[in-house]
């Protein structure tokens, strides 16, 4: 724009001065006009429109393209396939009121109203609340600053001679006539549901007061005062909507070693959860699920920290809050909460496991109780309901917990218990994925991938695809593959290798997985009550990637039910099939040793078989372990893989041969036919 704008000194544009020709201005469009941008076929359903309405907000800095703001998606798209309607304004057509007579301002006083007329200082924070009406001029400048820090996109016009309301008020008007989840306090202030958002914020503030999260203090000198912001969410229930507001600290400016020390907080492993549930199925134990209300607010903050008052609840006399508890948004909050919960469980007599610090256990005579925690959710497995009640009563003395009796959903997994078995299902999660990527009406596929497909590595002729959409899909599928669906682990891991530069051919493979899930959404991971000991199976596919690396896979099983699995690309180039099988077997034995430690700490030694059997389809690997001879084909093998031979010689593990067609781990290293895949899934309990 600078090059085609006349200068005051020369009365000509820089481009005309440079090449002697007047520049073309055909690409210049009125800011804020209506624009219809093309939606490519791979991003829409066949019955959806080929273009979407947006607002022209500028030009791309990186390529010849326009920047179009989609009001519905609240996202900016850069594209050159645009049709403009320069006669219409893309924002709300209805003018804003010229005055603020309809707006009211409410003073919200936390202290006794009778004391408001006195000048005596009070220990209670005095707060001014503005959620009921409008956005006053006091918050306009703050919005610009906070939005830039939060990474939100701001769109502003150049100042003109005629004074007018800021363009961001048009955004407020759009929110006033919609029920979308607000992104900022200002959006909530003008939302149709502003009263409900006000109630949600009041509840959050009251929770802070109840937990003694903060105290009002004078603004400190030479101390950093971090900011805060509101995060809003609408939780859909069967018959109602829950409006939730969470106050979080903007802790991204904190520096480790200066503002805080440690931030790591452990959570329960998926394998640990499945092992606990399998034990519960075999022993027909009591299984209950709980969650902690405002969990982080119970953690004790060790650092000295100050925070600005939240918007809508400002303090008088420029005062700030001194933070005493680990509020959401701080890097160290998760660790503070974990330490607090660990202390509470220790007081209740439970012991933390070394193999998984998020699993706790306690035994008294023949009674037992196992607890697995994942941030603010935890599952309890016990031989008696009375023992659970004793522990919960002890925990309730310190924190507020609630049993999730209405639905047994834990970490997005629906867990059902009967007399005969326990099932784990993510059918609702699959449904949400299909809805998100507009695949609810797609035709189902019988396998997640194509057998022997090598086209994924030969993608030079394929068009680039949106990295954001692709990575969102892979992330969603990865969570599913990690939780209850090992049948898609291999292909999802394979496609995740193209996250940095996805192409349309890769997106087509992702859509095939979604089509497979469409037909298998009801698959459940089943744990039966049949007793069984720990065993494993391992497999590898040699040199199957473009960089000649192999793929490893293993299953951990208690009896005939799978409790753990992994499918991964090997980090080294194996020179032979036996070497790739050795690398895969090492990963498997590591998992076996961990599982043995976990079962020993849970005092479930009767589930451990010594030596632990590990099944493989590599006779060459078994011969290498039995034969200490070093040959020219094996002498180069990295010494770290020899620990499996050490475990083999000590009698901790034993490798057993199993035909490839009967080896379940084969499903974790390659794409199989429908019949073979279904046979393996039935054997591991995924039906």
C-alpha positions as CSV (number, residue, x, y, z in Angstrom):
1,X,0.0,0.0,0.0
2,X,2.9,2.4,0.7
3,X,4.3,1.9,-2.8
4,X,1.0,2.9,-4.5
5,X,0.3,5.8,-2.2
6,X,1.3,9.3,-3.5
7,X,4.0,11.1,-1.4
8,X,3.7,14.7,-0.3
9,X,7.0,15.8,-1.7
10,X,6.7,14.3,-5.3
11,X,2.9,14.0,-5.7
12,X,3.6,10.6,-7.2
13,X,3.6,7.1,-5.9
14,X,7.0,5.4,-5.2
15,X,6.2,2.7,-7.8
16,X,5.6,5.4,-10.4
17,X,8.8,7.1,-9.6
18,X,10.6,3.8,-9.9
19,X,9.3,2.4,-13.2
20,X,7.6,5.4,-14.7
21,X,4.2,3.8,-14.8
22,X,1.1,4.4,-12.7
23,X,0.5,1.4,-10.5
24,X,-2.7,-0.7,-10.8
25,X,-5.1,-0.4,-7.9
26,X,-7.5,-3.1,-9.0
27,X,-6.5,-5.3,-6.0
28,X,-7.3,-2.5,-3.6
29,X,-10.6,-3.1,-1.8
30,X,-12.5,-1.1,0.8
31,X,-11.6,-2.1,4.3
32,X,-14.5,-4.0,5.9
33,X,-16.4,-4.8,2.8
34,X,-18.2,-8.1,2.3
35,X,-16.1,-10.8,0.8
36,X,-17.0,-14.4,-0.3
37,X,-13.9,-16.7,-0.1
38,X,-13.7,-20.1,-1.7
39,X,-13.9,-23.2,0.5
40,X,-11.9,-26.0,-1.1
41,X,-13.4,-29.4,-1.6
42,X,-11.2,-31.1,1.0
43,X,-12.5,-28.7,3.7
44,X,-16.2,-29.1,3.1
45,X,-19.0,-31.7,2.8
46,X,-20.3,-32.2,-0.7
47,X,-23.6,-30.6,0.2
48,X,-22.1,-27.6,1.8
49,X,-21.7,-24.2,-0.1
50,X,-18.5,-23.7,-2.0
51,X,-17.9,-20.2,-0.6
52,X,-18.4,-18.5,2.8
53,X,-19.1,-14.9,3.7
54,X,-16.5,-12.9,5.4
55,X,-15.1,-9.4,5.9
56,X,-12.1,-8.0,4.1
57,X,-9.5,-6.9,6.8
58,X,-6.2,-6.5,4.9
59,X,-3.5,-8.1,2.7
60,X,-1.2,-11.0,3.4
61,X,2.4,-10.1,4.2
62,X,3.8,-13.3,2.9
63,X,2.1,-13.8,-0.4
64,X,-0.3,-12.3,-2.9
65,X,-3.5,-12.9,-1.0
66,X,-6.3,-11.2,0.9
67,X,-7.0,-11.6,4.6
68,X,-10.7,-12.4,5.1
69,X,-12.2,-12.5,8.6
70,X,-15.0,-15.2,9.0
71,X,-17.3,-13.8,11.7
72,X,-18.9,-17.3,12.3
73,X,-15.6,-19.1,12.8
74,X,-13.9,-16.0,14.3
75,X,-10.8,-16.8,12.3
76,X,-8.8,-15.0,9.6
77,X,-8.2,-16.8,6.3
78,X,-5.6,-15.9,3.7
79,X,-6.7,-16.6,0.2
80,X,-6.6,-15.2,-3.3
81,X,-9.9,-16.9,-4.4
82,X,-12.2,-14.1,-3.3
83,X,-15.3,-12.3,-4.7
84,X,-15.9,-8.8,-3.2
85,X,-19.1,-6.8,-2.7
86,X,-17.7,-3.4,-2.2
87,X,-21.1,-1.8,-1.7
88,X,-21.8,-3.5,1.6
89,X,-20.2,-3.4,5.0
90,X,-19.2,-6.8,6.3
91,X,-19.9,-6.0,10.0
92,X,-23.3,-5.7,11.6
93,X,-25.5,-3.3,9.6
94,X,-27.5,-2.0,12.6
95,X,-25.9,1.2,14.0
96,X,-25.0,1.3,17.6
97,X,-26.8,3.7,19.9
98,X,-25.3,7.2,20.0
99,X,-25.7,7.4,23.8
100,X,-25.4,5.2,26.8
101,X,-28.7,5.9,28.5
102,X,-29.7,2.3,28.3
103,X,-26.6,1.1,30.0
104,X,-26.4,0.7,33.7
105,X,-23.5,0.5,36.0
106,X,-23.6,-1.5,39.2
107,X,-21.3,-1.1,42.1
108,X,-20.5,-4.5,43.6
109,X,-19.3,-4.1,47.2
110,X,-18.0,-7.1,49.0
111,X,-17.9,-5.3,52.4
112,X,-20.9,-4.3,54.5
113,X,-22.9,-1.6,52.6
114,X,-23.4,0.3,55.9
115,X,-19.6,0.9,55.9
116,X,-19.5,2.4,52.4
117,X,-19.9,5.9,53.7
118,X,-16.9,5.8,56.0
119,X,-13.3,6.5,55.0
120,X,-11.9,3.8,57.3
121,X,-9.9,1.2,55.6
122,X,-11.4,-2.3,55.4
123,X,-9.8,-5.7,55.1
124,X,-12.4,-6.8,52.5
125,X,-11.8,-6.0,48.9
126,X,-14.1,-3.3,47.4
127,X,-15.0,-4.3,43.9
128,X,-16.7,-2.5,41.1
129,X,-18.7,-4.8,38.8
130,X,-19.7,-3.9,35.2
131,X,-21.0,-7.2,33.8
132,X,-24.6,-6.0,33.8
133,X,-24.5,-3.6,31.1
134,X,-22.0,-2.4,29.0
135,X,-18.5,-1.8,28.3
136,X,-17.3,1.5,29.7
137,X,-14.5,3.5,28.4
138,X,-12.3,2.4,31.2
139,X,-11.8,-1.1,29.7
140,X,-11.3,-0.1,26.1
141,X,-7.6,0.4,26.4
142,X,-7.1,-2.6,28.6
143,X,-8.8,-4.8,25.9
144,X,-6.2,-3.9,23.3
145,X,-3.3,-4.6,25.6
146,X,-4.7,-7.9,26.9
147,X,-5.7,-9.1,23.6
148,X,-2.3,-8.6,22.2
149,X,-0.8,-10.5,25.1
150,X,-3.3,-13.3,24.8
151,X,-2.6,-13.7,21.1
152,X,-6.0,-12.6,19.9
153,X,-6.4,-10.8,16.6
154,X,-7.4,-7.2,16.7
155,X,-8.8,-5.3,13.7
156,X,-8.7,-1.5,13.9
157,X,-9.2,1.3,11.4
158,X,-7.0,4.3,10.8
159,X,-8.2,7.4,12.7
160,X,-10.3,9.7,10.6
161,X,-11.4,13.3,11.0
162,X,-15.0,12.4,12.0
163,X,-15.1,10.8,15.4
164,X,-17.1,7.6,15.6
165,X,-17.4,4.6,17.9
166,X,-14.5,2.2,17.8
167,X,-14.9,-0.7,15.3
168,X,-14.6,-3.2,18.1
169,X,-18.0,-2.2,19.4
170,X,-19.4,-3.8,16.2
171,X,-18.0,-7.1,17.6
172,X,-19.8,-6.4,20.8
173,X,-23.1,-6.0,18.9
174,X,-22.5,-9.3,17.1
175,X,-22.1,-10.9,20.5
176,X,-25.2,-9.2,21.8
177,X,-27.4,-11.1,19.3
178,X,-25.6,-14.5,19.5
179,X,-25.2,-17.2,22.2
180,X,-21.6,-18.0,21.3
181,X,-19.1,-18.7,24.0
182,X,-17.4,-15.4,24.8
183,X,-13.7,-15.2,24.4
184,X,-13.1,-12.1,26.6
185,X,-14.8,-10.3,29.5
186,X,-16.0,-7.6,27.1
187,X,-17.7,-10.2,25.0
188,X,-19.5,-11.6,28.0
189,X,-20.6,-8.2,29.1
190,X,-22.7,-7.7,25.9
191,X,-23.8,-11.3,25.4
192,X,-27.4,-12.3,25.4
193,X,-26.5,-14.6,28.3
194,X,-24.7,-11.9,30.3
195,X,-26.7,-12.6,33.4
196,X,-25.7,-16.2,33.4
197,X,-22.1,-15.3,32.8
198,X,-22.3,-12.8,35.6
199,X,-23.6,-15.6,37.9
200,X,-20.8,-17.9,36.8
201,X,-18.1,-15.3,37.5
202,X,-19.7,-14.6,40.9
203,X,-19.4,-18.3,41.8
204,X,-15.8,-18.3,40.8
205,X,-15.0,-15.2,42.9
206,X,-16.8,-16.7,45.9
207,X,-14.8,-19.9,45.4
208,X,-11.6,-17.9,45.5
209,X,-12.8,-16.3,48.8
210,X,-13.9,-19.6,50.3
211,X,-10.4,-21.2,49.6
212,X,-8.5,-18.1,50.8
213,X,-6.8,-17.9,47.5
214,X,-5.9,-14.2,47.8
215,X,-5.7,-11.2,50.0
216,X,-6.0,-7.6,49.2
217,X,-2.7,-5.7,49.6
218,X,-1.1,-2.4,48.5
219,X,0.6,-2.5,45.1
220,X,4.2,-3.7,45.8
221,X,7.2,-1.8,44.7
222,X,9.8,-3.5,42.5
223,X,7.6,-6.6,42.2
224,X,6.1,-8.1,39.1
225,X,2.3,-8.0,39.1
226,X,0.9,-10.5,36.7
227,X,-2.4,-10.1,34.9
228,X,-5.5,-12.2,35.0
229,X,-8.2,-13.1,32.5
230,X,-11.6,-14.8,32.3
231,X,-12.1,-18.1,30.4
232,X,-15.6,-19.1,29.6
233,X,-17.2,-22.4,28.7
234,X,-20.6,-23.8,28.1
235,X,-21.0,-27.4,29.2
236,X,-23.8,-29.3,27.3
237,X,-25.8,-31.7,29.5
238,X,-28.7,-33.8,28.5
239,X,-31.4,-31.3,29.5
240,X,-29.6,-28.1,30.3
241,X,-26.5,-25.9,29.7
242,X,-24.0,-25.1,32.4
243,X,-22.3,-21.7,32.1
244,X,-18.8,-21.8,33.6
245,X,-16.3,-19.0,34.1
246,X,-12.8,-19.6,35.3
247,X,-10.4,-16.9,36.4
248,X,-6.9,-17.7,35.3
249,X,-3.6,-16.0,35.8
250,X,-1.6,-14.9,32.7
251,X,1.5,-16.8,33.9
252,X,3.3,-17.0,30.6
253,X,5.6,-14.2,31.7
254,X,7.0,-16.2,34.6
255,X,10.5,-17.5,34.3
256,X,11.6,-20.9,35.7
257,X,14.3,-20.5,38.4
258,X,13.2,-16.9,39.1
259,X,9.5,-16.9,39.5
260,X,9.1,-20.6,40.2
261,X,11.2,-23.7,40.6
262,X,9.5,-27.0,39.5
263,X,6.4,-27.3,37.3
264,X,6.2,-31.1,36.5
265,X,3.1,-32.8,37.7
266,X,2.7,-36.6,37.2
267,X,-0.6,-38.1,36.0
268,X,-1.7,-41.7,35.9
269,X,-0.5,-43.7,32.9
270,X,-3.2,-45.2,30.6
271,X,-1.6,-48.7,31.2
272,X,-2.0,-48.2,35.0
273,X,-5.7,-47.4,34.6
274,X,-6.3,-50.5,32.4
275,X,-4.4,-52.7,34.8
276,X,-6.4,-51.4,37.8
277,X,-9.7,-52.1,35.9
278,X,-8.6,-55.5,34.9
279,X,-7.8,-56.3,38.5
280,X,-11.2,-55.0,39.5
281,X,-12.8,-57.3,36.9
282,X,-11.0,-60.4,38.1
283,X,-11.7,-59.7,41.7
284,X,-15.2,-58.3,41.1
285,X,-14.2,-55.2,43.2
286,X,-16.0,-52.0,43.8
287,X,-15.2,-49.3,41.3
288,X,-16.0,-45.6,41.9
289,X,-15.1,-42.4,40.2
290,X,-14.6,-39.0,41.8
291,X,-13.6,-35.5,40.9
292,X,-12.3,-32.6,43.0
293,X,-14.0,-29.2,42.8
294,X,-11.7,-26.3,42.0
295,X,-8.7,-28.6,42.6
296,X,-5.9,-26.2,41.9
297,X,-7.2,-23.7,44.5
298,X,-6.3,-26.2,47.2
299,X,-2.6,-26.2,46.4
300,X,-0.3,-24.1,48.5
301,X,1.8,-21.6,46.5
302,X,5.4,-21.4,47.8
303,X,6.4,-18.3,45.8
304,X,5.5,-14.6,46.5
305,X,3.1,-13.6,43.7
306,X,0.9,-10.6,43.1
307,X,-2.0,-10.4,40.6
308,X,-4.1,-7.6,39.1
309,X,-7.8,-7.8,40.0
310,X,-9.9,-9.5,37.4
311,X,-12.0,-7.4,35.0
312,X,-15.4,-6.6,36.4
313,X,-14.1,-6.9,40.0
314,X,-11.6,-4.0,40.2
315,X,-10.2,-2.9,43.6
316,X,-10.1,0.7,44.8
317,X,-7.0,2.7,45.5
318,X,-5.0,0.8,42.9
319,X,-4.7,-2.2,45.2
320,X,-3.8,-5.7,44.0
321,X,-4.1,-9.3,45.2
322,X,-1.4,-11.4,46.9
323,X,-1.9,-15.0,45.7
324,X,-1.7,-17.7,48.4
325,X,-3.0,-20.7,46.4
326,X,-2.1,-22.3,43.1
327,X,-4.6,-20.7,40.8
328,X,-5.1,-21.8,37.2
329,X,-2.7,-20.4,34.6
330,X,0.5,-20.6,36.7
331,X,3.1,-23.1,35.4
332,X,3.6,-24.5,38.9
333,X,-0.1,-24.8,39.8
334,X,-0.3,-28.4,38.7
335,X,2.6,-29.5,40.8
336,X,1.3,-27.6,43.9
337,X,-2.0,-29.4,43.6
338,X,-0.4,-32.8,43.1
339,X,1.8,-32.3,46.3
340,X,-1.3,-31.2,48.3
341,X,-3.3,-34.2,47.2
342,X,-0.4,-36.6,47.9
343,X,-0.3,-35.3,51.4
344,X,-4.0,-35.8,51.9
345,X,-3.8,-39.4,50.6
346,X,-0.8,-40.1,52.8
347,X,-2.7,-38.9,55.8
348,X,-5.4,-41.4,54.9
349,X,-2.9,-44.2,55.1
350,X,-2.2,-44.7,51.3
351,X,1.2,-45.4,49.9
352,X,2.5,-43.8,46.6
353,X,3.9,-46.2,44.1
354,X,7.4,-45.7,42.7
355,X,6.4,-47.3,39.3
356,X,3.6,-44.7,38.9
357,X,3.6,-41.8,41.3
358,X,-0.1,-41.1,40.5
359,X,-1.2,-44.5,41.8
360,X,-1.7,-45.1,45.6
361,X,-2.5,-48.3,47.5
362,X,-3.4,-49.5,51.0
363,X,-4.0,-53.0,52.4
364,X,-5.5,-54.0,55.7
365,X,-5.8,-57.7,56.4
366,X,-7.6,-59.1,53.3
367,X,-9.0,-55.7,52.3
368,X,-7.4,-53.5,49.7
369,X,-7.9,-50.2,48.0
370,X,-6.1,-48.8,44.9
371,X,-6.4,-45.2,43.8
372,X,-5.4,-43.7,40.5
373,X,-5.4,-39.9,40.0
374,X,-5.3,-37.8,36.8
375,X,-5.1,-34.1,37.8
376,X,-8.5,-33.5,39.5
377,X,-10.2,-36.8,38.6
378,X,-9.5,-40.1,40.4
379,X,-10.7,-43.7,40.3
380,X,-11.0,-45.9,43.4
381,X,-10.9,-49.7,43.2
382,X,-11.5,-51.6,46.5
383,X,-12.6,-54.9,47.9
384,X,-15.3,-53.2,49.9
385,X,-17.4,-50.0,49.7
386,X,-16.8,-49.4,53.4
387,X,-13.1,-49.0,52.9
388,X,-13.8,-46.5,50.1
389,X,-16.1,-44.5,52.4
390,X,-13.4,-44.3,55.1
391,X,-10.9,-42.9,52.7
392,X,-13.3,-40.5,51.1
393,X,-14.4,-39.2,54.6
394,X,-10.7,-38.6,55.4
395,X,-10.2,-36.7,52.1
396,X,-13.3,-34.6,52.5
397,X,-11.8,-33.1,55.7
398,X,-9.3,-31.3,53.5
399,X,-10.9,-30.8,50.1
400,X,-14.3,-31.0,48.4
401,X,-14.8,-34.1,46.3
402,X,-17.9,-35.4,44.5
403,X,-18.7,-38.9,43.2
404,X,-19.7,-39.0,39.6
405,X,-22.6,-41.3,40.0
406,X,-24.7,-40.1,37.1
407,X,-22.2,-41.3,34.5
408,X,-19.1,-43.5,34.7
409,X,-17.0,-41.3,32.3
410,X,-13.4,-41.0,33.2
411,X,-11.0,-39.1,31.0
412,X,-13.5,-39.2,28.2
413,X,-13.8,-43.0,28.5
414,X,-17.2,-44.6,29.3
415,X,-16.6,-47.3,31.8
416,X,-19.3,-49.9,32.5
417,X,-19.1,-52.6,35.1
418,X,-21.2,-55.8,35.2
419,X,-20.9,-59.0,37.1
420,X,-19.0,-60.6,34.3
421,X,-16.8,-57.9,32.9
422,X,-15.8,-54.2,32.6
423,X,-15.9,-52.4,29.3
424,X,-14.1,-49.3,28.1
425,X,-15.6,-47.3,25.2
426,X,-15.1,-43.9,23.6
427,X,-18.1,-44.0,21.3
428,X,-19.1,-40.5,22.2
429,X,-15.6,-39.2,21.6
430,X,-15.7,-40.9,18.2
431,X,-19.0,-39.2,17.4
432,X,-17.6,-35.8,18.3
433,X,-14.5,-36.4,16.1
434,X,-16.8,-37.3,13.2
435,X,-18.9,-34.2,13.8
436,X,-15.9,-31.9,14.0
437,X,-14.5,-33.0,10.7
438,X,-17.9,-33.3,9.0
439,X,-17.8,-37.1,8.5
440,X,-20.9,-38.2,10.3
441,X,-22.6,-39.3,7.2
442,X,-19.6,-40.9,5.5
443,X,-19.5,-44.5,4.2
444,X,-17.8,-46.8,6.6
445,X,-14.6,-48.7,5.8
446,X,-13.7,-52.1,7.0
447,X,-10.0,-51.4,7.7
448,X,-8.2,-48.2,8.8
449,X,-5.6,-48.4,6.1
450,X,-4.7,-49.8,2.7
451,X,-2.5,-53.0,2.7
452,X,0.9,-52.4,1.3
453,X,0.2,-48.7,0.6
454,X,3.5,-46.9,-0.2
455,X,2.0,-43.7,-1.6
456,X,2.1,-41.8,1.7
457,X,5.9,-41.5,1.4
458,X,5.7,-40.5,-2.3
459,X,3.8,-37.2,-2.0
460,X,5.7,-34.8,-4.2
461,X,2.9,-34.4,-6.7
462,X,0.2,-34.0,-4.0
463,X,-1.1,-30.6,-3.1
464,X,-0.3,-29.1,0.3
465,X,-3.0,-29.4,3.0
466,X,-3.9,-27.2,6.0
467,X,-1.4,-28.1,8.8
468,X,-3.8,-26.9,11.5
469,X,-6.7,-29.0,10.4
470,X,-4.4,-32.0,9.8
471,X,-2.7,-31.7,13.2
472,X,-6.1,-31.3,15.0
473,X,-7.3,-34.5,13.4
474,X,-4.1,-36.5,14.2
475,X,-4.2,-35.2,17.8
476,X,-7.8,-36.3,18.2
477,X,-7.1,-39.7,16.7
478,X,-3.9,-40.1,18.8
479,X,-5.9,-39.7,22.0
480,X,-8.3,-42.4,20.8
481,X,-5.5,-44.7,19.8
482,X,-3.9,-44.3,23.2
483,X,-7.0,-44.9,25.3
484,X,-9.1,-47.7,23.9
485,X,-8.4,-48.3,20.2
486,X,-5.1,-50.0,19.5
487,X,-6.5,-51.0,16.1
488,X,-5.7,-47.5,14.7
489,X,-2.4,-47.1,16.6
490,X,-0.2,-48.0,13.6
491,X,-1.8,-46.0,10.9
492,X,-2.2,-42.9,13.2
493,X,1.5,-43.1,14.2
494,X,2.4,-43.4,10.5
495,X,0.4,-40.3,9.5
496,X,1.7,-38.3,12.4
497,X,5.1,-38.3,10.7
498,X,3.7,-35.8,8.2
499,X,2.4,-33.2,10.7
500,X,4.9,-30.6,9.5
501,X,4.1,-30.8,5.8
502,X,0.8,-32.6,5.2
503,X,-0.5,-33.2,1.7
504,X,-3.9,-34.0,0.4
505,X,-2.9,-37.7,0.0
506,X,-2.2,-37.8,3.8
507,X,-5.6,-36.1,4.5
508,X,-7.3,-38.7,2.4
509,X,-5.7,-41.4,4.6
510,X,-6.9,-39.6,7.7
511,X,-10.4,-39.5,6.3
512,X,-10.2,-43.3,5.7
513,X,-9.5,-43.7,9.4
514,X,-12.6,-41.6,10.2
515,X,-14.6,-43.8,7.9
516,X,-13.3,-46.9,9.6
517,X,-14.3,-45.4,13.0
518,X,-17.8,-44.6,11.6
519,X,-18.4,-48.3,11.2
520,X,-16.6,-49.4,14.4
521,X,-17.6,-46.6,16.9
522,X,-19.3,-49.1,19.2
523,X,-16.1,-51.2,19.7
524,X,-15.3,-51.7,23.4
525,X,-12.2,-52.8,25.2
526,X,-13.4,-55.7,27.4
527,X,-11.9,-57.0,30.6
528,X,-13.4,-60.3,31.7
529,X,-13.4,-61.8,35.2
530,X,-11.3,-64.8,34.0
531,X,-8.0,-64.8,36.0
532,X,-4.8,-64.6,34.1
533,X,-1.1,-63.8,34.5
534,X,1.1,-61.2,32.8
535,X,2.4,-62.0,29.3
536,X,3.3,-60.0,26.2
537,X,3.8,-60.2,22.5
538,X,6.1,-58.2,20.2
539,X,6.6,-57.7,16.5
540,X,8.5,-55.5,14.0
541,X,8.1,-54.6,10.3
542,X,11.6,-54.2,8.8
543,X,12.5,-51.1,6.8
544,X,9.0,-49.9,6.0
545,X,9.6,-46.1,5.9
546,X,11.2,-43.8,3.4
547,X,14.3,-43.5,5.6
548,X,14.6,-47.3,5.9
549,X,13.6,-47.4,9.5
550,X,11.4,-50.1,11.0
551,X,8.2,-50.1,13.1
552,X,7.9,-51.7,16.5
553,X,4.8,-52.9,18.3
554,X,3.9,-54.8,21.5
555,X,0.9,-55.8,23.6
556,X,0.9,-56.3,27.4
557,X,-1.8,-58.7,28.5
558,X,-3.3,-59.9,31.8
559,X,-4.8,-63.2,30.8
560,X,-6.3,-62.7,27.4
561,X,-7.2,-59.0,27.9
562,X,-4.8,-56.3,26.7
563,X,-3.8,-53.7,29.3
564,X,-1.0,-51.9,27.4
565,X,0.3,-51.4,23.9
566,X,2.6,-49.3,21.8
567,X,3.3,-48.8,18.1
568,X,6.3,-46.6,17.2
569,X,8.9,-45.9,14.6
570,X,12.3,-47.2,15.5
571,X,15.0,-44.5,16.0
572,X,17.8,-46.6,14.4
573,X,18.2,-48.2,11.0
574,X,18.2,-52.0,11.4
575,X,20.4,-53.9,9.0
576,X,18.3,-57.1,9.2
577,X,14.9,-58.4,10.2
578,X,16.4,-60.0,13.3
579,X,17.9,-56.7,14.4
580,X,14.6,-54.8,14.0
581,X,12.9,-57.6,16.0
582,X,15.5,-57.2,18.7
583,X,14.9,-53.5,19.0
584,X,11.1,-54.1,19.2
585,X,11.6,-56.9,21.8
586,X,13.7,-54.5,24.0
587,X,10.9,-52.0,24.1
588,X,8.5,-54.8,25.0
589,X,10.7,-56.1,27.8
590,X,11.1,-52.6,29.2
591,X,7.3,-52.4,29.4
592,X,7.1,-55.9,31.0
593,X,9.6,-55.0,33.7
594,X,7.6,-51.8,34.5
595,X,4.4,-53.8,34.7
596,X,6.0,-56.3,37.0
597,X,7.1,-53.5,39.3
598,X,3.6,-52.0,39.3
599,X,2.0,-55.4,40.2
600,X,4.5,-56.0,42.9
601,X,3.9,-52.6,44.6
602,X,0.1,-53.3,44.4
603,X,0.8,-56.6,46.1
604,X,-0.7,-58.5,43.1
605,X,2.3,-60.9,42.8
606,X,0.0,-63.8,41.9
607,X,-0.5,-62.1,38.5
608,X,3.2,-62.4,37.7
609,X,4.6,-65.4,36.0
610,X,8.4,-66.0,36.3
611,X,9.8,-66.0,33.7
612,X,7.4,-63.7,32.0
613,X,6.5,-65.1,28.5
614,X,7.1,-62.8,25.5
615,X,5.8,-64.1,22.2
616,X,7.5,-63.3,18.9
617,X,7.4,-64.5,15.3
618,X,11.2,-64.2,14.9
619,X,13.0,-67.5,15.3
620,X,16.3,-65.8,14.5
621,X,15.9,-63.6,17.6
622,X,15.3,-66.6,19.8
623,X,18.3,-68.4,18.3
624,X,20.5,-65.3,18.9
625,X,19.5,-65.1,22.6
626,X,20.2,-68.8,23.1
627,X,23.5,-68.7,21.1
628,X,26.3,-66.5,22.6
629,X,28.2,-66.6,19.3
630,X,29.2,-63.2,17.9
631,X,29.1,-63.1,14.1
632,X,29.9,-60.4,11.5
633,X,26.1,-59.9,11.1
634,X,25.5,-59.2,14.8
635,X,28.7,-57.7,16.2
636,X,27.6,-54.1,15.3
637,X,24.4,-54.2,17.4
638,X,24.3,-51.5,20.0
639,X,25.2,-52.7,23.5
640,X,22.1,-51.2,25.1
641,X,20.0,-53.9,23.5
642,X,22.0,-56.6,25.2
643,X,20.0,-56.1,28.4
644,X,17.3,-58.3,27.0
645,X,19.9,-61.1,26.8
646,X,20.8,-60.4,30.4
647,X,17.1,-60.7,31.5
648,X,16.8,-63.8,29.4
649,X,19.8,-65.4,31.0
650,X,18.6,-64.5,34.5
651,X,15.3,-66.1,33.9
652,X,13.2,-62.9,34.2
653,X,11.7,-63.3,30.7
654,X,11.5,-66.0,28.1
655,X,10.8,-65.7,24.4
656,X,8.4,-68.0,22.8
657,X,7.8,-68.5,19.1
658,X,4.4,-67.8,17.6
659,X,3.3,-67.9,14.0
660,X,2.9,-64.4,12.3
661,X,-0.7,-65.1,11.5
662,X,-1.5,-65.7,15.1
663,X,0.6,-62.9,16.6
664,X,-1.6,-60.1,17.8
665,X,1.2,-57.5,17.8
666,X,1.3,-57.8,14.0
667,X,-1.7,-55.3,14.0
668,X,0.6,-52.7,15.5
669,X,3.3,-52.8,12.8
670,X,1.4,-52.9,9.5
671,X,-2.0,-52.6,7.9
672,X,-3.8,-56.0,7.8
673,X,-6.8,-57.4,6.0
674,X,-10.2,-57.3,7.5
675,X,-10.3,-60.9,8.5
676,X,-6.9,-61.1,10.1
677,X,-7.4,-57.7,11.9
678,X,-10.8,-58.8,13.3
679,X,-9.3,-62.1,14.5
680,X,-6.5,-60.3,16.4
681,X,-9.0,-57.7,17.9
682,X,-11.2,-60.5,19.2
683,X,-8.3,-62.2,20.9
684,X,-7.2,-59.0,22.7
685,X,-10.8,-58.2,23.8
686,X,-11.6,-55.3,21.5
687,X,-15.0,-56.1,20.2
